[in-house]
Amino acid sequence: MLSHIPSVEKILNDNRIIDLLEKYSRDSIIKLIRIELEVIRQRIVDSNLEFNYEVLIDNLINKANNLWLNEIKNVINATGVILHTNLGRAPLSSDAADSVRDISLSYSDLEFSIKSAKRGSRQEIVSDILCNLTGAESAFVVNNNASAVFLTILALCENKDVIVSRGEAVEIGGGFRIPDIISNSSANLVEIGTTNKTYVHDYETAINDKSGCILMVHTSNFKITGFTHSADISDLVKLSSSKGLPIIQDLGSGTLIDTRDFNLDYEPTIQDSIKSGIDLVLFSGDKLLGGPQSGIIVGKKKYLDLIKKHPIARAIRIDKLNLTALSSTLLHYIKDEAIDKIPVWKMISADIESLKARVIDWQNKITIESNIIEGQSTIGGGSLPGQILPTYLLSISGLKIDCGVNEFFNKLLNNKFPIVARIEKNNIIFDPRTVLGDEDSKLIDGINSVYANI
């Protein structure tokens, strides 16, 4: 059976492989062939499997296309989850995307001061804007908020105790936990209070000569209700000040806009935290801020100077493209146009009647029978847990789909423009709140295309 295996050269002369050579380099194809042939030889030796030339060619074509066309793709988010972590969280504004494209195609003054003709700092691009927006004395940006927490604890509390309420020693997503970040920052976690109740005196009792800071972690991705109590921020600020300890708040999501304006519960704003006397406030750039992946630290200059000087700061610094996108995003707030231009806030503030009008338009243009129902959108991304926004939904019953809802759902995913919907009680559901305005025609064409081919 081993003698039936063709040579690499013979496979390269197959017309179907010649077509692959039009798209990929000869060296890459040869390596792929050799790997596949080795797998076949081993299977023949181990299991005496029969060799099939057509299967080999099909496998090579499929592997080439799966391996080398596996780039990040645009998808249509019809789930109604605004900050969908699996779908990349916050989409950028058009201005931010344009600025990234412009900077990526040329050289830039990333770390060069045009005014002085000397080396500059990339942090200067956004630090002044952040201080203006938040009221902080200083600011520093890294590649994500977990890095911001890690760097802050490492720079300020190495070999010291970090005091955290037991109810705030949370998992922040992806299996990363606050206790693990603290321990890997060469600090010692000191948990106080209980899961549902922590008082100021719990913090005070824990403070000693080994204490490095008080860390407050906003529970932005879950909510504890009922028999609960949390220490008042103003009391903790007074306590930390009297003991000479920095008080650090990890807001997680972080917002500059009052969420109560949109009939949502209050989410602590960054500027409110700074105003309350918190020494350092940490938050994400790609959640409610509506920008790119980044971790942002704002607060007292004396602490941020120590953070900026730490060797790890360079290892986790923000890259030039995300920095450019962040700068453009922050300028929307400076210009008082965030709600009109930042997609996340356009979605949150979307008028219910405009959402209904879009769904009616969808229904009129798709060929499969559907219903319009009232529903709910969520914020997602570890922000405002349990909070919902009313919406209208396009619903396609599984009874109208010959192949069933699961197969229809998968076909939508494999459409030319992948559509991510949701399944509820044997219905395929599409929420207009998270479908960007210029994606409506693609969504309609996608649904019609899938329906026509089942």
N, C-alpha and C positions, 0 to 999 in steps of 0.2 A: 504493500500500500504506500510506503514511503517513496517508492520509485515513481508514483503517479504525480507527485508534487512537482509543479512546473518550476522552471528557473525564474529568477527575478527578471531577466531580460525578456522572456516570453510574456510575462505578465505586463511588463512595460509596453509591449507592442499591441496589447489588446486595445481596441478602439475606445472602449469605455474608460480605460486608464489614461489613454492619450488625451481624452477630454479633461480628465483631472489635471493633467500636466499643463493645460492651458490656464488653470487657475492657481496651481501651487508649484513650488520649485521641485525639480527632479530629485534633489537630495532628500527633501522631506518625504516625497512619495516612496523612494527606495527604502528609507528607514521604516516607514509604515508597513511596507510589504514584508520586509525581513522580520519584523516583530510578529506579524500575523502568521507568517510561515513557521516561525518557531513555535507558536502556540499550537498550530495544526500538527506539527511533528510530535510534540509532547502528548497531545490527545491521542494520536494514533498509537504511540508507544504504550501509553497508560491504559487506554480503553479499546484499542483496536477499532477506532471509529473509521467509517468509510469517508474517503476524501471526495469532496464535491467542488468542482472548479467554479461553478456559477455562484455557489454560496460564498466562496472566497472573494470573488469580484464584488458581489453585493456588499459584503462586510467591509471591504476596502473603501468603497464609495461612501457607505454610510459613516464609517469612522472618520474619513477625511472631512466630510461635511459637518459632522457633529463636533469634531475637535477644533476645526479651524474656522467655522462660521459661528462659534459659540461666543459671540460678543454680546455685550449688554444691549438689550433691545428696548425700544419704547413700547410701553403697553398702555392701554386705555383702562383707567381705574374706574370701574363702575360699581365698586363695592360700597361706596358711601362712607368709607373710612378715610378721613382727610389726611392724617399723617400715618400712612400705611408703611410700617417699617420694612416689610418684605418687598415693597414696591419703591423703596428709595426715599421714603418720608417726603419732605417738602419739595415740590417742584419750584424751580427758580422763576423769577419774573423775567419778562422779555429783555428788560434792560440789563439785568444781571447776566443772562445767557449771552447777550451780545458783547458785553464787556469781556467775558471769559474768552469768547472766540477771538476778539481783537487782540487781547494780550497773548493768547497762545500762538498766534501766527507771526509774532515779532519779538524783538528784544523789548525790555521794559526797564523802568527805573526802580525795580523791586528793592534793591539795597544800594541805591545810588542817589545822592541828593543833587538834584539839578541846580539848586540855589547855591550850594557851597562847592560843587564839583568834587565832593568827597564821598566816602562810603557812608551809607545811611542805614537805617533799620527798617525792615519790612513791617514791623509793628507800628511804626509811625503812621502808616496808611490808614489804620482804623482806630488807633488808641484815642486820638482826640475826639473822634465822632462818638465813640462809646462813652467817653467821659461826659460829653455834652448831653447825650441821651439819658444817661443813668444818674448823673450827679456824682459819680465816683471821682476819686483823685487820680487814679491810674487804671490801666487796663493791659491785658496780655491775652493773646490768642494762640491756642494749640490745635491739634488735629481732631480731637473730639472731647466730649465732656468727661469721659472716664479718665482720659489722660490728664485733664485739668485737675481732677480730684487727686490722682496719683502724684502729680508734680507738686501740688500745693502741700499735701501731707509730707511728702519727701523733703521739701525745702524747709518747712517750718517745724516739723515734729519728728525728725529722725531720732530714734531711740527714746522717744517720749510717749506719753499716754494721749490717746485721742478719745475724748469723752463723747459717747453717742447714746441717745435714748434707744432702748431695746426695740421699741416699735419703729425705729428709723434705720435699723441695721438691715437694709433691704437688698433684694436682688434687683439690679437695674436693667436686666435684659441680656440675652445671649449667655446666660449662666454666670455673668459677672456680678459679684456681690460686694457690697461695701466692706464687710469684714475682710474679704480677701484682698481688696485694693489697699486697705490700711496695713495689713500684715506685710504685704509686698512692698510697702513704702517704708519699711524698716521702723514702723511705729507699732505701738501696742494699743489694741482696742480695749476700751473700758466701757462695757455696757451698763447702763443704769436704768432704774425704773422697771416697768413691766411693759408687755406688748401694748396694752391699752391705756396705761396711765403713767405719766412721768411728771414730776414736780420740780420746781426750782431747787428745793432742798436736796433732791437726788443729785443734781449737778454739783451743788456746793459741797456735799459730803465726799464726792469723788475727787475733788481738786486737792492736789498735793504738790510737792516739789518736783515730781516727775511729769506733771501735766504739761502737754504741749498746746492743746487747743480744745475748744468746744466745737463739735461738728454737728450742725443741724442738717438733716436730709429731708427735703420736702417729699412727701409721699405722693408724687405726681402720677404714679402708675397703679395705685390702688387706694382704697379708702377704708378706714376703720370707723365704724359708727356704733352708737349705743353708749355703753358705760365707758366713757373715755375722758382723758384730760391730757393736755399738752401745756408745757410751761409757756408763759407769755414771752414773746420776743423781747419786749422792753425790759422785763425783769432779767432775762439772760444777758442782755447787753450790759446792764448795770453790774451784774455779777462778774462777767468776764473782764470788764473794765477795772473793777476793784481788785481783781486778782492778777491783773497784768497779762491775761491770756487773750489771744486772738479768738474771735468767734467767727466761724466759717459756715456759710449756708450753701448747700448744693441744691439749687432749685430744680435741677433736672431739665425740665422743658424750658422755662424762662420766657416771659412775655413782656413787651413794652406797652401793650394795649390792654385796657381794662376789659376783661372777658364779660363782666356784668352788663356791658352795653349790648350784648347779644343774647341776653336771657340765659346766660350760663353762670355757674357758681364762680365766686371770686378765686382767681388764680393769682398768687402773689406776683406783683410786677417787680421787675428788677430795681426800678427806681424807688419803689416803696421799701424794699429791703435795705437799700443803701441809706435812705432817709431815716430808717429806724435805728441806724447805728451799727449794723452788721459790718464787720471789718472786711470780709471778702465774700463775694457772691459769685457762684459758678453756675453756668448754664450752657445748653446746647445751641448751636446755630441753626440746625436743620429741623427744629420742631416749630414751636409757635412763633419764633422769630421769622421763620419763612425763608431762611437762607441755606447755604451749603453746609456740609458736615464740618463742624468745628466745635471746639470747646473754648468758652470765653470766661475769663476771670476779671472781675472789676472790683475795686475797693481801695483800701488805704495804701498810699504810696510806699510806706516803710516796709510793708509786707510784700508788696509786688516787686519791689527792688530785689528782695532776697530770692523770690521765685524766678525772676528773669535771669539772675546770675547763676542759677543752678545748672550744672553740666547737662542734665537730662532735658532741660528746656529746648536745647537745640535738636535733640533727637526726636522730639515730638512736635516740632514747630509746624505751623500750618504752611501748606505749599502755595505757590503763587496763584494758581487758578482758583482755589477755594478762597484765598485771601481777596482776590479781585471780585469774586461773586459776593463775598461778605460785605465788602466796601460798598458795592452797588446796592445791596439790600438795605444796609443801614442808611444810605442816602434817601431811600424812600421815606424813612421815618423823619429824617431831618426836613424833608420837603412836605411833610404832612400828606403823603399820598400812599401810605402803606396799604390801607384798606382797598384802594382802587387798583393797585398795581401788583401787590404780592399775592400770588395764587392762593396760599393758605387762608389769608384774610378775606379774599374775594369769595372763597367757598363758605367760610364761616358766616359772612355777612349776606350771603345770597338771599334775595327776596323769594318768599315761598311761592308767590304767583308766577315769578319768572321761571322757577323750577317746574311748576305745573305746565306752563306753556311749552317748555322744551320737551317734556314727556309726551304731551299731546302731539307735538310735531313728529316725534319718533314714531308714535303709534300710527300716525297717518301715513308714514313712509315705509314701514316694514311690511313684509308680505305675510308674515305669520300672525295668527290671531293672538291678541294680547289684552291685558287689562291695566288700568291705571288705578293704583291704590295709594293710600296714605301710609307713610312709613317714618323711619328715623335714621338719621346719619349720626356718626360718632366722630370724635376728634382723633382718637388713636394715638400711636406713637408715645405711649406713656404720659399722656396729657389729659387733664380733666377726666379722671376715671368716673364712669357712670353717667357722664353728661351726654345729653342727646340734643339733636336739632331736628325739628319737624321737616319732612320732605315729601315729595311725591315720587312714586316708583313705577317703572314699567315692569309688569309681571307677565311672564310666559308660562302657562301651565304645562306640566309634564304630560298631561293628557293630550296636548296638541303636538307633542314631539314624538315621532315614531321611534326614534332611537333611544329615547329616555333622557332625563335631565342630565345625568352624569356624562353621558357621551356627548350631548349637545354642549355642555360646559367645557369639556376637553377640546371639542372642535373650535369653540370660540378662542381658546388659548392658542391653538395652532393656526389661527387665521393669519392672513397677511399682516394685519395690524392686530396683535394679540389683545383680546378683550378679557379682562378679569371681572367677572360678575360675582354674584353669590347665590347659593341655593338655600331656599327656605320652604319646607313642607312641600316638596315636589314641584317647586316653581323656580324658574330662573329669574333673578331680580336684578334690575339695572337702576342705579341711583344717579340722577343727573348732577347732584351737588359736586361730585368728584370727577366728573367728565369735563375736561377743559373745553372751553367754548368752541375752539377750532377743530375739535374731535367728533362733533356730532355726526357729520357726514360719514366719517370712517366707521363709527359705531353702527349706523344704519346699514351701510354697505356690508359690514362684517356679519351682522345678524342675517341679512338677506342671503348672503353668499353661503353661509353655513346651512341655512334652511333649505336652500335650493339643491344642496348636495347631500342630503340625508335620505 
